[in-house]
C-alpha cells in the first residue's frame, strides 16, 4: 500500500501504468508527461521517489520489470512508436558526493513499430530474457537478448500479424514443460462486427513459429487489459479479460490425435465467470500469487476483488472505494456467475484502511 495522492502529485499528467518488482519493494510509474519514476519502500513502509527521468517523446503507456535474475531492468512503451529497455546502474560518478548514486540508463530503443506501441511484457525467466510488444498496427513483436550481460543488443525473433489493432498482451507464466510458450493478446477495436477481440498464440518448437490457437469469439467489445493467472500445477490455464465487464476464461488443452500429430495444441475455451459489478468500463485486471484472487479497476472508481471459492466457481468478495466509505461487498449488486450461490462478505477475513486518494479513476495502481 502507498500514499496514492503523493505519487500522483509527482506526475504532471495522467498516470497510465504502475508496476511492482518481483519482491514488491520497488515500484515504477509512467504517465502522459513522458516521465518514468521509480519508488523504493523504506523500512517504515513509506514510498520514496528515488529516480525520475524523461523516457520518451510521447505518452508512456506501460512499464514492466524484468525478473531480478537479470538485474534491475525496466521496459517501457510509448505513443512515440518505440519501446525501450532501461537498466539501473549503481556506481561512482565524477561529481563530489555522488558515490553509490543510482541512475537509469537506456540500453536499447526498439523502433520497429510504425504506430503507437501499446503494451510491453517480459517473458517467463525460464525462457531467457525475452520481451514482447504489441502495437496499434496489429503486430506482436518478440525480442530476445542473446547475452543477458549486454542489454544493448536485442534481436527481433518473431513478428506475428493480428487482424486487429492490439491494446494489451500477457505471457502465460506456467513453468510446466508440458505447456509450450503461450501469449494472449487483446484488441480495443470498437467494432463488434469484426468478431472476437482476444487471441491466443502458442510457440511451436517444430516450426519455430508462433501459431494462433484460438480467437475467443465471445469477447466482441474493446479489451483494455488481459492477464494470465499464475499456474501452480493446474492442467488448464485461466485468463482474465477487462472489457465492459470482467471475464474469467478457462483454456484447457485437449490431447486428441489431431493435435498430437500436428504439434499444435487444441484448446477447450469456457467462460466460467462474468461480472458486471463495475457497471462501467473495466481498465485493469491483476492476479494474486496463487491465481485464486482477481482484482479489477473500472470507471466506477472502485477496486473490486473476486475469489475462487472452489474449482470453476468465482464470487465477488470485496469492494474498495476511493473515499473508504465501504470495504465489504454490497450484496445488492448483482453478478453473473456459473452458479447462484450466496455471496460471502469479505469483512469476515480482512480489513482495509484508506491510505490516500486517487484523482483519476484510471490511476488506480495496485500490487
N, C-alpha and C positions, 0 to 999 in steps of 0.2 A: 504494500500500500504506500501511497505517497501523497504529498501535498499537490493536488492536481492544479490548483489555482496558481501556485508558484511556478510550476513548469509551464503552464500556458503563458504566463507573463513574460517568460524568457523569449518566447517566439513572437514575432511581429505579425504573424498571419495564421491562417488555419493549419492546425496540426493534422497531417494525413495518416501518420502511422507511428506506432510505438512498439519497440521490440526489446525483450529482455534477453540477456545472455543465458548460457546453459545453466549457470548456478543461481540465476535470479538476483545477482548482486549488482549488475550493471544494466543500464537502460539507455537505449538510443531513441531519439525522436527526430522526425523530419517534417517539413511543413512547406507551405506555399512561399515563404520568404527565402527559399532556396538554401536554407541552412540545415545542417545536421548537428545535433547536440548529444553529448554523452554525459550520463549522470552516474555517479557512484554512490552506493549506500554506505553511510558511515556506521560506526559501531553502535550508535544510539538509534539507528533506524531511520535517520534523515537522509534525504537525497540531495547530493551536492553536485552542481554543474562543474564538470572537470574539463570539458572540451567543447568548442563551438567553432564551426567553420562553414564557409560558403562552399557547398558541394557541387552545385550545378548552376546552369544559367536559366533554369526554368523550375517550376514547382517540383518538389521531390515527393514522389508518390509513396514509395515503400523503402523500408530499411530492414535489414536482417543480419543476424550474427552467424558466423561460421562456428563449427564445433571448436572448443578450446584446444583440441588436439593440434589444430593448425595455427594456433596463436590467437591474438586479439585482432580479428578480421571482421570487417563490415562490408556489406554490399548495398548499393542504393540504385534506384532507377528514377527517371525523371521525364517530364514533359519535353525536355530538350533533346529527346530521342537517343539518349545514351544511358548506359548502366556503368557503374564504377565500383572498383574494389579498393578498400581502404585498409591500411594496417597501422596499428599503433606502435610507435617507437618510443622506447624509454632509454634515454642516454644523455650524454653531456653535450650541451650546446655552447657556442663560443661566448655568449654573454655571461656577465657575472651573476652568480646566484641562480644559475639555471641547471645546476647538476641534478640529474634524475628527472628532468622535465619530460612530460608525456606529450606527444603530438601525433596527429594522424597524417599519414602520407598516402596520396593516391598512387596505388601501384599499377592500375591499368584503367583505361577508358574503353568500353565496348561500344563501338559506333556502327554496328551493322544494321540497326533498325532505321527505317525511313520515317517512322512515326513515333508517337509517344510510347515509351516503354512503361507498361502499366504494372508489372509485378516482377519480383526477383526473389529467388529462393535458392539456398544452398542445398545440395543433395545429401542423402544419408552418408555419414562418415565412413561407413563400410565400403562405399564405392569410390573412395578417394575424394579429392577436392573438386566437386562438380558444382556448376552454377547454372540454373535455368532462368531464362527471362521470357516474358511474353509481351506482345505489343498490340497496339490498336490496328495494325495492318494484318493481324491474324496469323502471326508466325511465332512458334515456340523455338527458341534457340538454346542449345545446351553447350556450355563451355566446360573445359577441363584444364586444370593447371598440372602439366606433366611433372613439374618439380615443385613440390609444396614449399620448398625453401626459397623459391624465386617466384613471387606472386606478380611479377611484371609480365610474365608470359602466360597467356591463356590461348588455348586452341579451340576454335569453333568445331565441335564434333558433329552436331546434328542441327538441321533446320527442319521443323515439322510444320507443314501448312495446315491451317484450320480454315474452315469455310467462313467463319465469322470473326469479327474483332475480339481479341482476348482481353479480359479485365483482371483475371486472377488465376493463380495456379497453386498446386500443392503436391509435394512429393509424398508417396506412400512411405512411412517410416518403418515398415516391417523389416525385421532383421532376419527373418526366416529365409534360408537358402531355397526353400520351395517356392518362394514368391519372387518372380522377376521384378526388376525396377518398374515402377508404375507412377504416372503423373496424371492428376486430374486438372482440367482447365475449364474455367467458366467464361462466359461471354456476356457483355452488357448490351448486346444488340437489342433494341427496343421493339422489334417487330415479331410478334408471336408467330406470324405465318412462316417465319424462317426455321421453325422447328426447335428441337432441343438445344439448350444453351450450356449443357455440361458434357464434356468429352473426356473419355478415359483412354490413355495411351499406355502401352507396355513396350519395354525394350526386349527385342528378340535376339538372343545370343547367336542364333544360327545365321540370320541375315544381317546382324549388326545394324538393325534399323528400329526406329520407333514406329509401332503399328497402332492404329486406332482400334480399340477393342469394342467400344460402346459409345453411343450417343444416348444420353438419358433423356428420352423424349418427353417425359412427364414435366420437365422444368423448361417452360417456354417464356418465362419472364426474365428480365435482365438480372444477371448474377453479379453480386458485389463482392462476395468473398466465398472461399471454399477451403475446406480443411479436412485432411485425413486424420482419423483418430490414431493415437499410438496403439500398436498391435503387440500385446504381450502374450502371444501364443495362440491367438484365435486363428481358425482356418478360413475366416472371411474378413473383409475389410469394411470399415464404417466411414462414411463420408458425410460431412455436414455442409449444407449449402445455405448461403444467405441471399435471399431474393426478396420478394414482397412478404415472405414468411420464412420460418426456419424449418428446414427439412433434414431428416436423418435417413440416410440411404445405406442399405446393406449391399455389398458387392461380394457374391460368393462364387469362387472359381468352380467350374463344372468340369470334372475329369471324364469326358466322353472320348470315344475312339477318334472322332474328327479332330478335336483339339490336340490330342496326343500326336497324331500323325503330322499335323500342320505346325506344331510347336507354338501355336497361338492360343492363349487362354480364352476360354469362353466364360462369360460372366452371367450369373443369375442376379438381376437387379430388382431390389424390392425396397420401396419407400415404407419404412417401418414407423415413422412418426412425422407429423406435420403440425407445426404450432403457429397460430396466428395471433399470439398474445400481444405482440408489439402493436398490432393494428396500424402498422406503418411499414415503411421500407426498413429492411434489416441490412446493416452495413458491415458487421464483423461477426465471425464465429471463432471460437477457440476452445481447445480441449484441456482437461487436466492430464496429469502424467499417466494415469491408468486408462484413460479413454472411457470413463464412466460418468463424467460430468461435462456438459457442454455449456458454455457461456455465449451470449449474443448481445449485441447492442443495436439499437434502432433509433429512428427519428422520434420515438416517444420519449427519448431522454432517459431510458432505463437500461440497466444491465439485467438480463434475465438468465436464470440457470435452470438447466434440465438434467435430470438424473436417471440413469438406468437402474430400475428397481429389481428387475430380473431380466433374463435374456429376451431381447427384442421388445421390451416394454419400457417406455420412457415417460417421465412425468415432469411437469414444471414444479420446481421446489422453492424458488426464491426470486424476489424482485428487489433490485437496488435502485433507488431513485436519487437524483442529484441533491434533493433537499432533505434526504434521510427521513421522509415522512412515513415511509413504510419499508420494512425489511423482510416481512413474511409474504408468502404468496397470497394474492387476493383470490379466494375461491369463487368469486363471482365471475372471474374471467374464464371464458370457455376456450378449450383447446381441442384439436382433432388429433387423437392418438389411435393406436390399434386395438385398444380395449377401453371399457368405460369404468375403470377402477377409480376409487376415491383419491383425490389429490392429498398428498401428505404435506402438512405445514413444515417448513424448513426451520422455524423458530425453535423446534424441539432440540435441534442439534447444533445451531450456530447463532452467533450474534454479530451484526455488522455495525461498525461505528463510522460515521462520516468524518473524513479527514480533510476534505476540501470540496470545492465546487468546480464544475466544468462549464465553460462559457458557451461552447457549441456542442450540439448533440453528437456530431461526428467525432468529437475529440474525446472519446471515452477509452483511454488506454487501460489495458488490464493484462495481468500476468497469465 
